[in-house]
């Protein structure tokens, strides 16, 4: 993926540096402020056999073990509950703390954006309106400073989602540890569809209603045209396969956009359909009906208005941010907080996302906490919220055989906390991703420690230094 195009100097202006020189200076500046956790063996994750002892264990799917042991071997969970500590294992005492499965943020820009004000560090928005072939996984910056910031808060996995046009690219679900994108990949990828909006695009959209209706009609026509081309491309590809690879008459030339949509048309890859207004959600459900697709609704800000229709369609939902504002001035202030709860009450499978920028992905557990605080009256309790950021997204993305709960045989992707992760006062004590013990270091932690016990001078002042000449 490429960063958005940036305008050059205006007429009469002179660029101080060429683009290569600016990129070099940017890289040198980044190295100058690089955190210590990016350097030195003491900050590297370590593998091995571990025994988490004296733990309270919230498995999510199999209840709570009030006192037990979690054994990690070869990157997987080897034992949960009453288990002996294996010989040679590194013992990690929980001291009564709780083991949770790693939290999953189902909608982020992590790895695709580093500095919000610097175009060269942004790689989430490709040129063009239909670019499903642009894969987020290939653009991930594995050295992003936002990975350690996020994972030390217990958020171990995140969906990195391209932004932009109607079909901006293919999202990828990542475990937040690895030297290459392939090492971070969980196996799930989904094509993003920003479903055409039928209403205003925000509070500052001052278009006449006629212009709004015309734009919506044209966008739907374009989507239908693209989909017809994708379906035709799939039929031609199937005919070629049935004919032993021979070229059928009138076959279209290779089109990367259509090739990327092939597995979606065939139901082999998930289509992530972003729709937020109630009218757009209903239109998206209608558009999906009969196509035989594997689809997930995302955003769904006004899902509570049409929750019964979503449940009837049998579509899972990724919603958030929970801590956002109401979509309409006439709505109750807490409707956004209650959205997930009202969807779940109607029988919809719900996962949560932060849909935030950069380091704020670490706030995922607080989004879940708001959902509990404002949704428990309709049955959305703490367990439901915990599932919405662990096993529910794992099931929606088809990785529940490895992630989302603390069970024998699953990936050792989990964390230890001294309390409820939804409480701001809770401290995360240890994090494991795919069996690697992650160093509890981030830029924020280092700055906190640097300035916690500071004094005016770094060394003692020499005798007489306070005397005036």
LUMLOTOR-943021 format. One record per residue (C-alpha): x, y, z. Coordinates in pm, whole numbers, plus 50000, padded with zeros to 5 digits. Example, Ala and Ser with C-alpha at 12.3 -4.5 7.8 and 13.67 -1.06 7.14 Angstrom:
<pts>
@xx 51230 | yy 49550 | zz 50780
@xx 51367 | yy 49894 | zz 50714
</pts>
This chain:
<pts>
@xx 50000 | yy 50000 | zz 50000
@xx 50112 | yy 50357 | zz 49940
@xx 50072 | yy 50664 | zz 50155
@xx 49831 | yy 50930 | zz 50026
@xx 49974 | yy 51158 | zz 49761
@xx 50127 | yy 51475 | zz 49894
@xx 50133 | yy 51805 | zz 49711
@xx 50471 | yy 51947 | zz 49608
@xx 50589 | yy 52305 | zz 49663
@xx 50369 | yy 52580 | zz 49530
@xx 50476 | yy 52793 | zz 49234
@xx 50772 | yy 53010 | zz 49327
@xx 50865 | yy 52793 | zz 49625
@xx 51177 | yy 52578 | zz 49650
@xx 51183 | yy 52244 | zz 49829
@xx 51459 | yy 52246 | zz 50091
@xx 51525 | yy 51875 | zz 50043
@xx 51449 | yy 51618 | zz 49778
@xx 51205 | yy 51340 | zz 49873
@xx 51484 | yy 51082 | zz 49930
@xx 51668 | yy 51329 | zz 50151
@xx 51352 | yy 51406 | zz 50351
@xx 51292 | yy 51035 | zz 50402
@xx 51653 | yy 50990 | zz 50516
@xx 51621 | yy 51276 | zz 50763
@xx 51294 | yy 51132 | zz 50889
@xx 51457 | yy 50791 | zz 50942
@xx 51749 | yy 50948 | zz 51129
@xx 51508 | yy 51145 | zz 51348
@xx 51317 | yy 50827 | zz 51425
@xx 51639 | yy 50654 | zz 51528
@xx 51730 | yy 50947 | zz 51749
@xx 51411 | yy 50913 | zz 51950
@xx 51386 | yy 50533 | zz 51927
@xx 51291 | yy 50383 | zz 52262
@xx 51530 | yy 50164 | zz 52451
@xx 51299 | yy 49864 | zz 52415
@xx 51395 | yy 49848 | zz 52045
@xx 51758 | yy 49781 | zz 52139
@xx 51947 | yy 49521 | zz 52339
@xx 51880 | yy 49157 | zz 52431
@xx 51728 | yy 49250 | zz 52767
@xx 51423 | yy 49380 | zz 52583
@xx 51365 | yy 49077 | zz 52361
@xx 51082 | yy 48831 | zz 52414
@xx 51195 | yy 48491 | zz 52536
@xx 51065 | yy 48147 | zz 52453
@xx 51074 | yy 47832 | zz 52664
@xx 50867 | yy 47626 | zz 52901
@xx 50684 | yy 47836 | zz 53158
@xx 50469 | yy 47756 | zz 53459
@xx 50233 | yy 48029 | zz 53577
@xx 50174 | yy 47938 | zz 53940
@xx 49934 | yy 48047 | zz 54214
@xx 49693 | yy 48183 | zz 53953
@xx 49327 | yy 48253 | zz 53930
@xx 49234 | yy 48151 | zz 53574
@xx 48947 | yy 48298 | zz 53371
@xx 48928 | yy 48056 | zz 53081
@xx 48628 | yy 48245 | zz 52928
@xx 48485 | yy 47927 | zz 52774
@xx 48525 | yy 47679 | zz 53062
@xx 48454 | yy 47885 | zz 53371
@xx 48694 | yy 48010 | zz 53636
@xx 48966 | yy 47813 | zz 53813
@xx 49008 | yy 47984 | zz 54148
@xx 49360 | yy 47847 | zz 54210
@xx 49571 | yy 47665 | zz 53960
@xx 49868 | yy 47648 | zz 53726
@xx 49902 | yy 47724 | zz 53356
@xx 50185 | yy 47541 | zz 53179
@xx 50322 | yy 47674 | zz 52850
@xx 50528 | yy 47448 | zz 52623
@xx 50627 | yy 47490 | zz 52257
@xx 50416 | yy 47804 | zz 52230
@xx 50096 | yy 47633 | zz 52340
@xx 49899 | yy 47587 | zz 52660
@xx 49995 | yy 47242 | zz 52788
@xx 49798 | yy 47235 | zz 53115
@xx 49535 | yy 47440 | zz 53297
@xx 49430 | yy 47392 | zz 53659
@xx 49578 | yy 47133 | zz 53894
@xx 49908 | yy 47065 | zz 53721
@xx 50266 | yy 46997 | zz 53827
@xx 50545 | yy 47234 | zz 53736
@xx 50756 | yy 47062 | zz 53467
@xx 51122 | yy 47008 | zz 53534
@xx 51328 | yy 47294 | zz 53396
@xx 51030 | yy 47524 | zz 53348
@xx 51064 | yy 47893 | zz 53422
@xx 50824 | yy 47962 | zz 53706
@xx 50619 | yy 48282 | zz 53678
@xx 50439 | yy 48341 | zz 54009
@xx 50101 | yy 48510 | zz 53971
@xx 50074 | yy 48577 | zz 54346
@xx 49699 | yy 48537 | zz 54326
@xx 49667 | yy 48739 | zz 54007
@xx 49436 | yy 48633 | zz 53726
@xx 49526 | yy 48478 | zz 53391
@xx 49311 | yy 48598 | zz 53099
@xx 49322 | yy 48516 | zz 52729
@xx 49480 | yy 48794 | zz 52526
@xx 49231 | yy 49061 | zz 52424
@xx 49145 | yy 49107 | zz 52055
@xx 49078 | yy 49451 | zz 51908
@xx 48859 | yy 49394 | zz 51601
@xx 48924 | yy 49724 | zz 51424
@xx 49244 | yy 49932 | zz 51420
@xx 49508 | yy 50096 | zz 51202
@xx 49790 | yy 49943 | zz 51402
@xx 50104 | yy 49886 | zz 51198
@xx 49971 | yy 50102 | zz 50914
@xx 50003 | yy 50442 | zz 51081
@xx 50288 | yy 50570 | zz 51293
@xx 50270 | yy 50951 | zz 51309
@xx 49932 | yy 51106 | zz 51237
@xx 50078 | yy 51430 | zz 51104
@xx 50342 | yy 51268 | zz 50880
@xx 50221 | yy 51129 | zz 50548
@xx 50533 | yy 50915 | zz 50495
@xx 50447 | yy 50707 | zz 50804
@xx 50089 | yy 50635 | zz 50691
@xx 50017 | yy 50339 | zz 50466
@xx 49649 | yy 50263 | zz 50509
@xx 49485 | yy 50455 | zz 50223
@xx 49557 | yy 50347 | zz 49865
@xx 49483 | yy 50555 | zz 49558
@xx 49165 | yy 50443 | zz 49385
@xx 48815 | yy 50351 | zz 49494
@xx 48827 | yy 49974 | zz 49435
@xx 49158 | yy 49822 | zz 49549
@xx 49077 | yy 49497 | zz 49733
@xx 49412 | yy 49353 | zz 49618
@xx 49599 | yy 49590 | zz 49851
@xx 49686 | yy 49375 | zz 50151
@xx 49736 | yy 49532 | zz 50493
@xx 49965 | yy 49243 | zz 50588
@xx 50231 | yy 49344 | zz 50334
@xx 50234 | yy 49703 | zz 50463
@xx 50265 | yy 49631 | zz 50836
@xx 50550 | yy 49814 | zz 51008
@xx 50664 | yy 49543 | zz 51249
@xx 50885 | yy 49793 | zz 51434
@xx 50594 | yy 50022 | zz 51513
@xx 50615 | yy 50179 | zz 51855
@xx 50243 | yy 50116 | zz 51896
@xx 50280 | yy 49739 | zz 51925
@xx 50454 | yy 49741 | zz 52267
@xx 50225 | yy 50020 | zz 52390
@xx 49922 | yy 49808 | zz 52306
@xx 50034 | yy 49462 | zz 52411
@xx 50158 | yy 49555 | zz 52759
@xx 49796 | yy 49650 | zz 52829
@xx 49683 | yy 49293 | zz 52755
@xx 49568 | yy 49358 | zz 52398
@xx 49765 | yy 49089 | zz 52218
@xx 49582 | yy 49066 | zz 51884
@xx 49434 | yy 49327 | zz 51651
@xx 49267 | yy 49354 | zz 51313
@xx 49455 | yy 49605 | zz 51098
@xx 49208 | yy 49758 | zz 50852
@xx 49280 | yy 49965 | zz 50537
@xx 49080 | yy 50286 | zz 50497
@xx 48969 | yy 50493 | zz 50200
@xx 48739 | yy 50415 | zz 49909
@xx 48459 | yy 50170 | zz 49852
@xx 48689 | yy 49866 | zz 49868
@xx 49015 | yy 49998 | zz 50018
@xx 49193 | yy 49667 | zz 50068
@xx 49223 | yy 49345 | zz 50263
@xx 49244 | yy 49361 | zz 50643
@xx 49468 | yy 49127 | zz 50844
@xx 49442 | yy 48993 | zz 51198
@xx 49778 | yy 49019 | zz 51375
@xx 49937 | yy 48891 | zz 51691
@xx 50135 | yy 49188 | zz 51818
@xx 50478 | yy 49025 | zz 51824
@xx 50714 | yy 48931 | zz 51543
@xx 50997 | yy 49050 | zz 51322
@xx 50805 | yy 49003 | zz 50997
@xx 50439 | yy 49042 | zz 50902
@xx 50422 | yy 48668 | zz 50834
@xx 50536 | yy 48596 | zz 51190
@xx 50257 | yy 48819 | zz 51320
@xx 49984 | yy 48683 | zz 51092
@xx 49709 | yy 48471 | zz 51250
@xx 49575 | yy 48347 | zz 50918
@xx 49264 | yy 48563 | zz 50896
@xx 49226 | yy 48819 | zz 50619
@xx 48906 | yy 48990 | zz 50507
@xx 48818 | yy 49224 | zz 50221
@xx 48681 | yy 49560 | zz 50337
@xx 48366 | yy 49707 | zz 50182
@xx 48265 | yy 50056 | zz 50286
@xx 47897 | yy 50027 | zz 50201
@xx 47756 | yy 50333 | zz 50020
@xx 47607 | yy 50591 | zz 50256
@xx 47252 | yy 50701 | zz 50188
@xx 47257 | yy 51000 | zz 50421
@xx 47485 | yy 51283 | zz 50519
@xx 47851 | yy 51204 | zz 50578
@xx 47870 | yy 51392 | zz 50905
@xx 47758 | yy 51694 | zz 51099
@xx 47933 | yy 51928 | zz 50854
@xx 47781 | yy 51783 | zz 50537
@xx 47579 | yy 52075 | zz 50395
@xx 47471 | yy 51917 | zz 50066
@xx 47115 | yy 51946 | zz 49943
@xx 46905 | yy 51632 | zz 49980
@xx 46888 | yy 51594 | zz 49603
@xx 47269 | yy 51583 | zz 49583
@xx 47283 | yy 51331 | zz 49868
@xx 47031 | yy 51101 | zz 49698
@xx 47209 | yy 51127 | zz 49364
@xx 47548 | yy 51042 | zz 49518
@xx 47401 | yy 50744 | zz 49704
@xx 47236 | yy 50613 | zz 49386
@xx 47556 | yy 50643 | zz 49186
@xx 47758 | yy 50469 | zz 49460
@xx 47514 | yy 50174 | zz 49468
@xx 47525 | yy 50147 | zz 49091
@xx 47904 | yy 50138 | zz 49102
@xx 47903 | yy 49870 | zz 49373
@xx 47660 | yy 49657 | zz 49173
@xx 47874 | yy 49699 | zz 48862
@xx 48190 | yy 49595 | zz 49045
@xx 48014 | yy 49294 | zz 49191
@xx 47876 | yy 49187 | zz 48853
@xx 48230 | yy 49202 | zz 48713
@xx 48361 | yy 48998 | zz 49006
@xx 48091 | yy 48735 | zz 48960
@xx 48166 | yy 48715 | zz 48587
@xx 48538 | yy 48687 | zz 48657
@xx 48464 | yy 48399 | zz 48897
@xx 48252 | yy 48218 | zz 48637
@xx 48524 | yy 48253 | zz 48374
@xx 48788 | yy 48131 | zz 48619
@xx 48572 | yy 47830 | zz 48707
@xx 48518 | yy 47753 | zz 48338
@xx 48891 | yy 47767 | zz 48276
@xx 48955 | yy 47531 | zz 48568
@xx 48687 | yy 47291 | zz 48440
@xx 48848 | yy 47298 | zz 48096
@xx 49187 | yy 47195 | zz 48223
@xx 49330 | yy 47546 | zz 48215
@xx 49231 | yy 47623 | zz 47856
@xx 49130 | yy 47979 | zz 47778
@xx 48754 | yy 48004 | zz 47717
@xx 48639 | yy 48231 | zz 47437
@xx 48606 | yy 48593 | zz 47543
@xx 48795 | yy 48554 | zz 47870
@xx 48880 | yy 48878 | zz 48047
@xx 49242 | yy 48971 | zz 48093
@xx 49388 | yy 48925 | zz 48440
@xx 49256 | yy 49191 | zz 48677
@xx 49414 | yy 49206 | zz 49023
@xx 49103 | yy 49368 | zz 49171
@xx 48879 | yy 49087 | zz 49047
@xx 49132 | yy 48820 | zz 49143
@xx 49130 | yy 48955 | zz 49500
@xx 48750 | yy 48928 | zz 49506
@xx 48746 | yy 48567 | zz 49379
@xx 48760 | yy 48404 | zz 49725
@xx 48497 | yy 48649 | zz 49851
@xx 48256 | yy 48568 | zz 49568
@xx 48306 | yy 48198 | zz 49640
@xx 48247 | yy 48241 | zz 50013
@xx 48603 | yy 48142 | zz 50097
@xx 48706 | yy 48481 | zz 50240
@xx 48511 | yy 48711 | zz 50469
@xx 48369 | yy 49039 | zz 50342
@xx 48386 | yy 49306 | zz 50614
@xx 48090 | yy 49535 | zz 50539
@xx 48117 | yy 49874 | zz 50709
@xx 47772 | yy 50032 | zz 50759
@xx 47666 | yy 50262 | zz 51041
@xx 47334 | yy 50438 | zz 50977
@xx 47026 | yy 50223 | zz 51032
@xx 46910 | yy 50272 | zz 50673
@xx 47252 | yy 50170 | zz 50539
@xx 47263 | yy 49861 | zz 50762
@xx 46926 | yy 49747 | zz 50625
@xx 47037 | yy 49818 | zz 50269
@xx 47358 | yy 49619 | zz 50327
@xx 47159 | yy 49325 | zz 50462
@xx 46935 | yy 49339 | zz 50156
@xx 47237 | yy 49358 | zz 49923
@xx 47404 | yy 49058 | zz 50089
@xx 47089 | yy 48845 | zz 50082
@xx 47112 | yy 48559 | zz 49834
@xx 47477 | yy 48611 | zz 49742
@xx 47603 | yy 48323 | zz 49957
@xx 47883 | yy 48530 | zz 50107
@xx 48066 | yy 48497 | zz 50435
@xx 48007 | yy 48847 | zz 50567
@xx 48056 | yy 49044 | zz 50888
@xx 47892 | yy 49380 | zz 50956
@xx 48135 | yy 49634 | zz 51101
@xx 48079 | yy 49974 | zz 51258
@xx 47702 | yy 49931 | zz 51301
@xx 47676 | yy 50249 | zz 51510
@xx 47296 | yy 50247 | zz 51483
@xx 47268 | yy 49872 | zz 51507
@xx 47046 | yy 49900 | zz 51812
@xx 46775 | yy 50053 | zz 51594
@xx 46761 | yy 49746 | zz 51367
@xx 46903 | yy 49476 | zz 51593
@xx 46620 | yy 49235 | zz 51520
@xx 46683 | yy 49259 | zz 51145
@xx 47055 | yy 49190 | zz 51192
@xx 46978 | yy 48890 | zz 51413
@xx 46728 | yy 48761 | zz 51159
@xx 46994 | yy 48783 | zz 50885
@xx 47233 | yy 48583 | zz 51105
@xx 47520 | yy 48826 | zz 51055
@xx 47790 | yy 48872 | zz 51321
@xx 47883 | yy 49228 | zz 51414
@xx 48201 | yy 49415 | zz 51501
@xx 48099 | yy 49742 | zz 51664
@xx 48275 | yy 50035 | zz 51823
@xx 48407 | yy 50262 | zz 51946
@xx 48186 | yy 50213 | zz 52250
@xx 48293 | yy 50546 | zz 52398
@xx 48175 | yy 50748 | zz 52098
@xx 47903 | yy 51010 | zz 52069
@xx 47540 | yy 50939 | zz 51975
@xx 47479 | yy 50941 | zz 51600
@xx 47179 | yy 51173 | zz 51630
@xx 47129 | yy 51479 | zz 51848
@xx 46792 | yy 51343 | zz 51961
@xx 46938 | yy 51016 | zz 52093
@xx 47005 | yy 50942 | zz 52459
@xx 47364 | yy 51020 | zz 52556
@xx 47433 | yy 50653 | zz 52637
@xx 47292 | yy 50490 | zz 52324
@xx 47642 | yy 50438 | zz 52185
@xx 47748 | yy 50279 | zz 52513
@xx 47444 | yy 50048 | zz 52499
@xx 47471 | yy 49954 | zz 52133
@xx 47662 | yy 49629 | zz 52185
@xx 47431 | yy 49526 | zz 52469
@xx 47114 | yy 49585 | zz 52268
@xx 47257 | yy 49394 | zz 51973
@xx 47350 | yy 49102 | zz 52197
@xx 47007 | yy 49110 | zz 52359
@xx 46854 | yy 49059 | zz 52013
@xx 47072 | yy 48751 | zz 51957
@xx 47352 | yy 48903 | zz 51750
@xx 47707 | yy 48776 | zz 51794
@xx 47905 | yy 49086 | zz 51891
@xx 48273 | yy 49175 | zz 51901
@xx 48416 | yy 49513 | zz 52003
@xx 48672 | yy 49741 | zz 51843
@xx 48834 | yy 50068 | zz 51943
@xx 48846 | yy 50206 | zz 51586
@xx 49086 | yy 50459 | zz 51732
@xx 49420 | yy 50605 | zz 51631
@xx 49766 | yy 50485 | zz 51727
@xx 49837 | yy 50416 | zz 52095
@xx 49472 | yy 50437 | zz 52203
@xx 49412 | yy 50073 | zz 52105
@xx 49526 | yy 49996 | zz 52460
@xx 49189 | yy 50135 | zz 52575
@xx 48999 | yy 49832 | zz 52444
@xx 48922 | yy 49696 | zz 52795
@xx 48773 | yy 50033 | zz 52893
@xx 48543 | yy 50025 | zz 52590
@xx 48427 | yy 49687 | zz 52717
@xx 48387 | yy 49830 | zz 53067
@xx 48159 | yy 50106 | zz 52937
@xx 47953 | yy 49845 | zz 52754
@xx 47904 | yy 49658 | zz 53082
@xx 47826 | yy 49967 | zz 53290
@xx 47553 | yy 50079 | zz 53051
@xx 47437 | yy 49741 | zz 52926
@xx 47399 | yy 49523 | zz 53231
@xx 47031 | yy 49623 | zz 53267
@xx 46962 | yy 49439 | zz 52941
@xx 47178 | yy 49138 | zz 53024
@xx 47517 | yy 49244 | zz 52890
@xx 47723 | yy 49152 | zz 53194
@xx 48096 | yy 49134 | zz 53253
@xx 48119 | yy 48785 | zz 53105
@xx 47949 | yy 48900 | zz 52785
@xx 48189 | yy 49194 | zz 52757
@xx 48492 | yy 48972 | zz 52818
@xx 48372 | yy 48736 | zz 52546
@xx 48324 | yy 49033 | zz 52308
@xx 48699 | yy 49105 | zz 52320
@xx 48824 | yy 48744 | zz 52333
@xx 48635 | yy 48439 | zz 52211
@xx 48364 | yy 48623 | zz 52010
@xx 48608 | yy 48791 | zz 51767
@xx 48811 | yy 48469 | zz 51754
@xx 48498 | yy 48286 | zz 51638
@xx 48398 | yy 48560 | zz 51394
@xx 48745 | yy 48554 | zz 51236
@xx 48771 | yy 48175 | zz 51242
@xx 49072 | yy 48153 | zz 51475
@xx 48892 | yy 48024 | zz 51786
@xx 49084 | yy 47697 | zz 51762
@xx 49395 | yy 47894 | zz 51862
@xx 49290 | yy 48220 | zz 52029
@xx 49023 | yy 48367 | zz 52253
@xx 49030 | yy 48143 | zz 52560
@xx 49264 | yy 47969 | zz 52803
@xx 49239 | yy 47605 | zz 52699
@xx 49481 | yy 47318 | zz 52658
@xx 49611 | yy 47299 | zz 52302
@xx 49551 | yy 47664 | zz 52215
@xx 49818 | yy 47925 | zz 52151
@xx 49973 | yy 48056 | zz 52472
@xx 49850 | yy 48409 | zz 52402
@xx 49742 | yy 48546 | zz 52738
@xx 49820 | yy 48791 | zz 53015
@xx 49832 | yy 48811 | zz 53394
@xx 49668 | yy 49102 | zz 53578
@xx 49630 | yy 49189 | zz 53944
@xx 49258 | yy 49262 | zz 53907
@xx 48970 | yy 49315 | zz 53668
@xx 49110 | yy 49432 | zz 53329
@xx 48808 | yy 49661 | zz 53288
@xx 48919 | yy 49866 | zz 53591
@xx 49168 | yy 50150 | zz 53523
@xx 49355 | yy 50072 | zz 53846
@xx 49440 | yy 49717 | zz 53734
@xx 49801 | yy 49649 | zz 53642
@xx 49904 | yy 49395 | zz 53377
@xx 50192 | yy 49196 | zz 53524
@xx 50296 | yy 48968 | zz 53238
@xx 50206 | yy 48905 | zz 52874
@xx 50263 | yy 48599 | zz 52654
@xx 50208 | yy 48586 | zz 52277
@xx 50240 | yy 48250 | zz 52101
@xx 50433 | yy 48126 | zz 52402
@xx 50684 | yy 48412 | zz 52405
@xx 50711 | yy 48606 | zz 52728
@xx 50686 | yy 48967 | zz 52618
@xx 50901 | yy 49233 | zz 52792
@xx 50680 | yy 49470 | zz 52990
@xx 50835 | yy 49773 | zz 52824
@xx 50685 | yy 50053 | zz 52620
@xx 50777 | yy 50413 | zz 52550
@xx 50522 | yy 50535 | zz 52805
@xx 50656 | yy 50303 | zz 53073
@xx 51012 | yy 50418 | zz 53008
@xx 50913 | yy 50785 | zz 53026
@xx 50719 | yy 50721 | zz 53347
@xx 51022 | yy 50554 | zz 53508
@xx 51258 | yy 50822 | zz 53376
@xx 51065 | yy 51108 | zz 53538
@xx 50923 | yy 50930 | zz 53842
@xx 51212 | yy 51022 | zz 54075
@xx 51384 | yy 51312 | zz 53907
@xx 51591 | yy 51585 | zz 54068
@xx 51715 | yy 51922 | zz 53937
@xx 52061 | yy 51780 | zz 53864
@xx 52183 | yy 51441 | zz 53750
@xx 52482 | yy 51450 | zz 53987
@xx 52561 | yy 51612 | zz 54322
@xx 52652 | yy 51978 | zz 54295
@xx 53018 | yy 52053 | zz 54376
@xx 53099 | yy 52241 | zz 54695
@xx 53066 | yy 52615 | zz 54652
@xx 52863 | yy 52586 | zz 54333
@xx 52590 | yy 52808 | zz 54480
@xx 52829 | yy 53095 | zz 54562
@xx 52814 | yy 53410 | zz 54354
@xx 53142 | yy 53515 | zz 54186
</pts>
